[in-house]
Amino acid sequence: MEKRNAVIASVLVLVALAAMVNAAAFAYRWMQGTVTVAPADQAAGAACVGFYSSKAQDGISPTYLPEAGTNFDANTYGNNNISVTTGDSVCQWTDGVNTYNLYESISAEFNLTVGSWYIKDFYGFGYSNATSGGPVTVWIKVETPVSGVQNATLILYNATDGTQVGKLDLTTSSNTSVTLNPGEALQIDLLFDTNTTGTYPFQVGFYANQQSSEPPR
């Protein structure tokens, strides 16, 4: 009888525990979202900021952007050239019969030899004057640093007057910020120095907004 009572008591305890677990009360909250995406030819303000080469696009009128990215296909050594592949167009406008674009991203390949190299104006980053909008702040962050090299530096110049406006050490997680008004752009240069052969990837993020807020970490 005592053994039977013990079994019954154990069952009752398990039932009680199960009831406690299943008796949780939930206060329900919710979020709904709708995202409406407009085409690139409607971009304005911070949405009309991106990469470009005036040379690759047959000379974008200085009314919209200054000359930049003039060495996107420059020869480095032998039969090797700089190679730049663009991502999606995020801002687009038409001037006469020509259509121009600012791109979300670029993938640049530099075939070099050991030693020191300076790659001038391999691409531009600008804010088109084809649309309306106030100044934007562009935060530029090294997101994937280079390792194993003596020096790797991204140098930024005002594409209109040639003044240096920023510098990033690509071997560390450095960052800088630049303010652009409509019609202004950056010329991007690369200083690279290594005595060892290999492949050295890196990634730099460009975050543009109209509130001067710092980008996400």
N, C-alpha and C positions, 0 to 999 in steps of 0.2 A: 504493500500500500504506500509506504514511504517513497519507494522508487517511482511509483506511478505519479504520486503527487509532485515529485521533483521534476518529472518530464512535463507534466501539465504546467507547472510554474515556469519552466524554461520556455515553453511555447508561448505563454502569456507575455513573457518579457520580450520575446522576439516580435510578437504582434504589436506590442506597445511601442517598441523602437521603430518599426516600420510605419506606424501611424504618425510618430513624431516627424519622421523624414518627409512623409507625404502631406503633412499639414502645413507646409510653408505657404506664406501669403505673399503675393507679388503685387507691387504697385507698378502699373504699366505706363510707360512713357514711349514716345515714338518720334521719329524724324522722317520726313518725306523730302525728296529733292527732285528738281527738274533742271537739267542743264541744256541750255539752248546755244548751239554753236553756229556762228556766222562764218561766211566764207572770207578768204584772205583779202579780198578787195574791199571789205568793209572795216578792216582793222584801223584803229586810231589810238593815239596816246601810246601807252606802254605796249600795246599789242602790235604797234608798227615799229618795233625795234628788232634788229636781227643782223645776220651776217650777209655780206655782199662783196662782190668785186666789180668795180666800175669797168675794168678791162674786159672781164668775162661777159658782161652784159652790154657790150658795144658802147661804153661811155655814157653812163647815167648822167643826165643833165645836172650841173651844179645847183640848179634851182632846188633840187630835191636832196642831193647828197654830194659831198665832195669826192674827189678822186681818191680811191683807196683799193687795196687788194691788187695792185698792179703787177706783183710778182708771184701770182698764184700758181704759175706753171714754169717758174724760172729753172734753168739748168743748174745742177749742182756740180757733178763731175761725170766725165765720160758721157754716156747716153742717158744719165739719170736726171730726172726732173722732179720738182716738187709736185705732188698730186693732191688736189683738194676736191673732195666729194661733198656736195651739199645735201642737207636733209630736206624736209618739207618746207614749202613756201608758207609763211605766216602773215606776210603783208604784201600786197600786190597793187600796182597802179599802172595806168596807161598814159603815155605821153605821145600824142600823134598816133602813129601806127605801131609803136613799140610798147611792149608790156615789161615791167620791171618787177623784181621780187626781192624781198628780204627773207632770209632762211633761218629756220629754227636752230640748225646745227651745221657744223662742218666736221669732216674727218680728214685731217691733213697728214700726209706721209712725206717724211723728209729722208731721202737717201743721202747719207753723208759718209765721210771717212773720219778716222781718228784725228783728234786735234780740235782746234777752236773754229767755230762757224758762227757767222752772223747772217740771219735770214731777214732781209728788210721787206716790210710791207707785203707779207704773204697773203693777208686777207684783211678786210675791213669789217667793222661792226658799227652800224649807224641807226639813226632815228629819222625816218623819212619826213620831209617837209610837204609831202603830198597829202597829208591828213592834218587835222586839227589836234591840238593837245598842248598842255604845258610841259615844263621840263620833267625829265625822268631821271631817277638815280639808278645807276647800273652797278650792282655789287658783283665783283668778280672773285671767285674762290677756286683755289686749287683743291680739287676733290680727290684726285688720284695722283699723288706725287711721283716724280721720277726718283729711282734709286740707283746707286752705283755709278754716278757721273760726277765730274768735278764741278760743273756749273750748268744750270739750265734755268734761264730767266725769260719770262714773257714781258716785253716792254711795250707800253701803250703810249701812242702819240695822238695829239689832236690832228686830225687829218687835214684841217684847213690851214693852220699856221705852223705845224710841225713841232709844237712844244710838247715835252714829255709830261704826261698826266698821271702815269701809274707804272708800277713795276711789281712783278710777282716772282718770287723764288719758287720754281717748280719742284724743288727737292723737299719742300715743306708744305704744310697745310696753310699757306698764307692767303691773304685776301686784301682787296682794296676796293674803293668805290669811286665812280666818276659820274658827274652830272652831264646829261646831254639835253640840248634844246632841239626842237625840230630843225632838220637840216644839218645837224652836226654828226660827226662820226669819229671813230677811232681807227688809227692805223696800227696793225698788230705786227710786232717784230719778235724774232726768237734768237736768243743767244744760247748756243749749245757747245759744251766743251767736255770731251771725254777721251781718255787714252786707251779705252778698252772697247773691243768690238761687241756687238750684241744688238738687241731690239729693246727700245726703252719707251714704253707707252706712258701716257699721262692723260688726265682729263681736267678741264677747267670749266666751271659753271658760270654762266652770265645770268644774273637775276635782275630784271628791270621792274620798277614800280614808280608810281607817281606820288607816293607818300614818304619817301626817304626811309622806309622801314628796312631793317636788316633782314637778310634772307634766313630761311630755316637752317638750323644747324645740321 
